[in-house]
Amino acid sequence: NTEVEYKNRVISRGETLWSISADEQKNNEYFKNEDIRKIIFEIRKINNLSDNELYEGLELKIPTTNS
C-alpha cells in the first residue's frame, strides 16, 4: 500500500520541465518506468502550469511515494 506525498522542488536557472522530469524518472519511485511526457503532464497539472515555462525560484510540488 503506497501513499502519495509531495515534496517541494525549487527551480534553478536553466532547468526545464523535461530535465526535471528525467531526473524524477530516475530518482523518484513514484515515476519509475513512466513515460517522460506523462511525468511532464502530471507535474504541470499538479502545479496548475498553463505551459512549459519555468523561472528560477519557482517552487513545484512533486509527487512521491511513502511506502
C-alpha positions as CSV (number, residue, x, y, z in Angstrom):
1,N,0.0,0.0,0.0
2,T,1.6,3.2,-1.1
3,E,0.5,6.7,-0.2
4,V,1.2,9.7,-2.3
5,E,3.0,12.6,-0.7
6,Y,4.5,15.7,-2.1
7,K,7.9,17.3,-2.0
8,N,8.8,20.8,-3.0
9,R,11.4,21.5,-5.6
10,V,12.8,25.0,-6.2
11,I,13.7,25.6,-9.8
12,S,17.3,26.5,-10.6
13,R,18.5,28.6,-13.5
14,G,18.4,26.6,-16.8
15,E,16.2,23.8,-15.5
16,T,13.3,22.7,-17.8
17,L,10.3,20.5,-17.2
18,W,12.0,17.9,-19.4
19,S,15.2,17.9,-17.3
20,I,13.2,17.8,-14.0
21,S,11.0,15.0,-15.3
22,A,14.0,13.0,-16.5
23,D,15.6,13.4,-13.0
24,E,12.4,12.4,-11.3
25,Q,12.0,9.4,-13.6
26,K,15.4,8.1,-12.5
27,N,15.3,9.0,-8.8
28,N,11.7,9.1,-7.7
29,E,10.0,5.7,-7.1
30,Y,6.6,7.4,-7.9
31,F,7.6,8.0,-11.5
32,K,9.7,4.8,-12.0
33,N,9.3,3.4,-15.6
34,E,6.8,6.1,-16.6
35,D,6.9,7.9,-19.9
36,I,8.6,11.3,-19.6
37,R,5.8,13.0,-21.3
38,K,3.3,11.6,-18.7
39,I,5.6,12.9,-16.0
40,I,5.7,16.4,-17.5
41,F,1.9,16.4,-17.9
42,E,1.4,15.3,-14.3
43,I,3.8,17.9,-12.9
44,R,2.1,20.7,-15.0
45,K,-1.4,19.6,-13.8
46,I,-0.5,19.4,-10.1
47,N,1.1,22.8,-10.2
48,N,-1.5,24.5,-12.5
49,L,1.1,25.4,-15.1
50,S,-0.5,26.6,-18.4
51,D,2.7,26.0,-20.4
52,N,6.2,24.6,-20.0
53,E,7.8,27.9,-19.0
54,L,9.7,27.8,-15.7
55,Y,11.6,30.5,-13.9
56,E,14.4,30.5,-11.4
57,G,13.0,30.3,-7.8
58,L,9.6,28.8,-8.8
59,E,8.5,26.2,-6.3
60,L,7.0,23.0,-7.8
61,K,5.1,20.3,-5.9
62,I,6.4,16.9,-7.0
63,P,4.5,13.7,-6.1
64,T,6.5,11.0,-4.3
65,T,5.6,7.8,-2.5
66,N,5.7,6.9,1.1
67,S,5.7,3.1,1.2
